[in-house]
Every structure is written in C-alpha cells, then in structure tokens.
Amino acid sequence: MARIRSLLGDIEGSAGQMTFSKQNGKNILRQKVGSNSSNTPAQQNTRARFKLLADYYKKFSGLLQSGLKAQGGQSAYNRFVGLNFINTMADAQNVASFDYTKLVLSGGSVEPLAGVGAVLDAVAGKVTVSFSDNSNSNTALDTDLVRAVVVNKATGRVVAASDEDITRGDGTLEVEDDALVGVPAADLVAYAFAYRADGSDASGTSTVPVA
C-alpha cells in the first residue's frame, strides 16, 4: 500500500489493477489481488485427502475428544488432520484412502497400552480387544480408562465400543455391532488407547490386526 500526494487533489476509483481511495486526508493506492481459481491435479489430490480426514473425524465422533486433547491452540480436529494427513493418499482419480496401519487417534504423555490383541467372533458380531495391566503409578495409572474402535478397511465402516468405564486392570473390552457379523477378520483393524479418568491426557494409539 502506498500513500500518494497529488497536485491534482483527491484520487478515487480504479485503474487497471490499482485502486485509489482517501484515508485520513491522504490518497491511498492498493493493488487488486485476483482470485485463484486454479485446480491443478496436485490441488485436487490434496482436497480429496482433506475431505477423507474430515469424513473420518465425524465417524470417530467423541472418541477423538478423549484421545486428542486440545493442545497448543489446536483443537482435536486440527490435531487429527495434522497427525494423519501424511497417512493418506489419493489415486489418479482422486479417490483418497488411509494407511490404516498408521492411523493416529490419540497422543499424549500417558503410557500406551501393552500386550494389545483383538479377536473376532464373526457369528456374534463382536471383537474382543485385550490388553495387559501395565499400571506403574506414574505414567500408567490403574484408574486410566481405555477406549477401542474397529475399522473395516474394505468398507470404511467404523465401529466403536460403547462408552464404558473400562480400565487398564480390566484386561478386555468388547466392540459389538451387527456390521461385524460375517465379516472376514482380515478386513478389520483395531485401535485402542488409554486416557486419564479426569480427561486431561491420553496415550499413543495401539494398532493391531484382528484375528
């Protein structure tokens, strides 16, 4: 922005890419900035990946509020997108997908769960997530709660465990849904994490294939 002293008096209006106006008795010159309507393949690829992340944020719903606390001015949504953008990809048709082995649903200074496993009962439509009690009265408290979720890699379906007060010492957590009936175990991946009972912090995400 430039200030102009003109012998011609006040200057107002536009000329080409320049716009003149008067402010505090002075002539002000501004340059117009044209709109960017470019739609390159790289931009389409990026938009597809961001859309996938936004869709999954909604699918995971309140689970991410437990696993990704607002931090450094970033909301749970911003942290989820920032941590997982690198774990997405898009093909030549701009169809985006996840690397499900690297999906991040939680993060903090709480000790991660240990000995995590997941077993499917395809008849009952249930995945039992198991874990060891690795409480140490410091980074892993026996009052820490546990959340788990199962994702169908083939369909993108997300099945979360009901909000129960399951702790590290309980050892198992069940994820039940009719959407799990008859599904091949190879299509499923389970995620689990621990978080403070007061909601102040969480552990990293433990990721396991479903057997």
N, C-alpha and C positions, 0 to 999 in steps of 0.2 A: 504494500500500500504506500503510495507517495502523496505528499502534500504539494499542491501547486499554487503559486502566487501568480495570478494572471492580470496583465494590464487590461484585459478585456472584461474584467469583472467576474461574476459568478459563472461557473460552467456546470451544467447539469445534463443528464441523459447519457446515452451510449454511443460509442463509435467503434465499430468492429468488435474486438474482444475487450475493449476498455469501457468502464462505466464511471461517470463523473457524478459527484454529489457534494453537498456542502455540509460541513460539520464544524460547529463552534466557530463559525465565521471563516473557515478555510475550505478551499476546494480539495476534495479527496479523490484520488484515482485508484480504482480497483480493476484487477484483471478478472474476466469471467473464466470460470472453470467448467469445461464441458463435461457432460455426463459420460460415464464409462459403460457402454453397452456391449463390451466385448464378451464373447462366450467361447473362449478357446477350449480345446479338449482338456487341458490341464485344469481349467476352472470348473468344467463340468464334472471332472473326476473328483475334485475337492468337494464340490457341493454334494455329490452323491454320498460321499463318506460322512460328511457332517450330518446329512439327513438320517443316515443309518444310526449314528450315535444319538441323535435326538429321539428317534423312534425307540431305541433300546432304553434310553433313560426313562421313558414313560413306562415301558414294560417292567422294568425293575422297581419302579414306584418307590415306596417308602424304604425299601431295603438299602438303597444308596444313602438315605439320610442317616442310617446307622453306621455305614461303612466309610463314608466320605464326608467328614465334618467340614463345615465352612472353615477355611484356612487361608491366611494371608490375603484376606479380601476376596477370596474365590468361593463361590457357592458350591454345593455338591454337584450341580450340573456342570459348572465350569471345570471342576476338578476331574469329573468323569470324562469329559470331552478331551481335556488336556492330556490325561494319562493314557487314553485309549485311541487317539487319532492314529498314532503310529501302528496300532494293531488292526487297522482297517486297510482295505484295498478295494479297487474298483476295476472291472474288466473293460474291454474296448467298448461295450455297450453301456458303460457307466452303471453297471449293477454292482453295488457295494456289498462287501462281506467282511466278517471278522476272522481273525486268527483266534479261535476260541481257546487255544491253549495259553494265551497271553492276556486274556481279558482281566481287567483290574476293576474290582468292585469295592475295594476298601484299602485303607492305608493309614498308618499312624505308628505310634511307639509301643502299642500293646504287642505282647509276644504272640506270634502266629500259632495256630493250632498245630498239633503234632499227630502223626500217625493217621492222617485222614484217608478214608476209603469210602466207596459208595457202591451199593449193590442193588440191582433192580429186581423187583418181583413184578414181572410183566402181566401176570394174571390179576393181581390185586391192584395194579397201577400205583406202585409205591417204590420209592427209592429210599433206602436206609443209609444215611450218612453217619459214619462212625469216626471217632477221634479219641485220642488219649488225653488223660488228665495231666497236663504238664504245668500245673499251678506251682508257682515259686514264691508267692507272697511279695513279688516285686513287679516285674513286667507282665507276669501272668497271674491274675488273681483268681481264687476259686469262685468269686462272685461274678466273674466275667460271663456275659451272655454270648450265645452262639446263634448265628443266622446261616441259613443254607438255601441254595437255589439250584435248580436243574434246568439246563437249556437243551432243547432239541436242535442239534446242529443242522439237521436236514430241513426243518420247517421254520426255525427261528422262534419256536414257542418257548416261553419262559414259564416255569412252574416254581413258585416259591413256597417254602414251608410256612405254615401258619405262625402268627406271632405268639410263640410260647416262650416262657422263661426257662429255656434250656441253658444250662451252664457247662463249663469245661468238665466238671465232675460227673455229669450225666452220661457222657460217652456216646450217645446216639441221638439222632434227630431224624424224623421221618417226613419225607416230602410225598404227599399223596395227591393224585389227580387222575380223573378218567382219561386225560390226554396221554397218560403214561401206559395205559393198557395196550398190550400187544406191540409196543414199540421195541425195536432192536436196541440192546444196550449200547451197541457201537455208535448209535446216533446221539447218545446222551453224554453230557459232561456236567459235573457237579462242582459247585463253588461254595466255600464256607469261610467264615471269618469270626473272630471273637471281638467283642466290644465292651467297654466299661458299662456297668449297670447304670451309672449316672449319665450315660450318653456323651461323655467328654472325649473319648478317644476310641480308636479301633486298631485292629491288627492288619497285616497284609492279607491278601487273598490266597487261600489254598485251593488249587485246581486239580481235580482228579477225574480220570475217565470212569464211566460207570460200568461195572462188571455184571 
